[in-house]
């Protein structure tokens, strides 16, 4: 019996530059660039048949809810016709897109893989790309994309990030906090799989299922993060909470202590319908947990994107609390 070729949908959302010269066909900035790019990257055809979709061709900083909605639209319409999805993306904001997609596409029954080129195009400015390029000088940009394509044709059933030889859960992906050969990491240093003469996943990785995934393309971006530390000017917080925000994440310092004036400020905001989330990486100590929404078991990026997703569904604060504190996309650390 002949082996049936895999078919993957390739979504272009930046991060496509194939070499430093960035000549014709080396980057996809418009839909018209796709045929030449595919012709320059014939290696992809060895892995699977490719179905191209153009999402965005600018710098990574320009990716937001409009591009996220486009990605979800393609995945929802094509998930029954392809074996997996590969999304190219500029590296600087890739963790944000990866995390939000983990919430917008739940119960996934096939791979959705994000990756990006280690080479910046002529019009791109990227600190991450420059750093990654220094570490990966010996590896062609194509190699990174080939690895990701292998994962997109594999049996994993989750949104993941592939860079170098590592496969990371999208809902746990963050920018690496220490200099390393890989610009991405997870807060608990967990790795879902590795690529070395094939793709090897951890024993309990989520696999393809016949279950129908759930798609959402509505997010509420009227959310911000405020870093609080002893001595911070409370007028800045008061101004932030007095705008049209629907949610605010207070990134707490190590002290986990809320002075009385801040407590009253947060309480006033919550009484006026603002979801006040206290984020601390060290867990609850003296925080008034019953008053506000306490989060300490996710990365900060996962908390931000999950809050956007939750508020897109409901602004009922009881529901917001329940959703934020309930594991939905393998985002909870150490689980």
Secondary structure, DSSP 8 states (H G I E B T S, - for coil): ------EEEEEEES----STT--TTSS-SSGGGHHHHHHHTGGGGGT-EEEEEEEE-S-GGG--HHHHHHHHHHHHHHTTT-SEEEEEE-STTHHHHHHHHHHHEES-SSEEEEE--SS--TT---HHHHHHHHHTTTS-HHHHHHHHHHHHTSSB-SEEEEETTEEEEGGGEEE-SS--S-SEEETT---SEEESSSEEE-TT--B--S---EE-------EEEEE--TT--HHHHHHHHTSS-SEEEEE--TT----HHHHHHHHHHHHTT-EEEEE-TT--SSS-TTTSEEE-SS-HHHHHHHHHHHHHH---HHHHHHHHTS--SS-STT-
